[in-house]
Amino acid sequence: QVQLVESGGGLVQAGGSLRLSCAASGRIASSYAMGWFRQAPGKERENVAGVIWTSGSRYYADSVKGRFTISRDTAKNTVFLQMNSLKPKDTAVYYCNAHEGTSGYDYWGQGTQVTVSS
């Protein structure tokens, strides 16, 4: 069982930065990938960025490449999302995700609101 707790959301002006954190309790095994999704009102949940827990290989959605950086601290079971050059279209609830590769099971955090004003 894995529990995820996000922090770091808030209100920022366009062009600003925020850093999201996601602390995982429970064991993050080698078969896991962790990442961030977001969902804006009236839109589908979007996969923003991900990282393979053991190798550190990363994935980014085209919409955030060059602006967002995902990283992890394996000793603290924590994943981060550094968001720079934020735009109003980045406004959404951001969810932390832990994906177990063998079973395909997904764990989700409660979500944190990110609002970018123009």
ABEGO torsion letter per residue (X at the ends): XBBBBBBGBEBBBBGBBBBBBBBBBEBBBAABBBBBBBBBBGBBBBBABBBBAAAGBBBBBAAABGABBBBBBAAAGBBBBBBBGBBAAABBBBBBBBBBAAAGBBBBBAEBBBBBBX
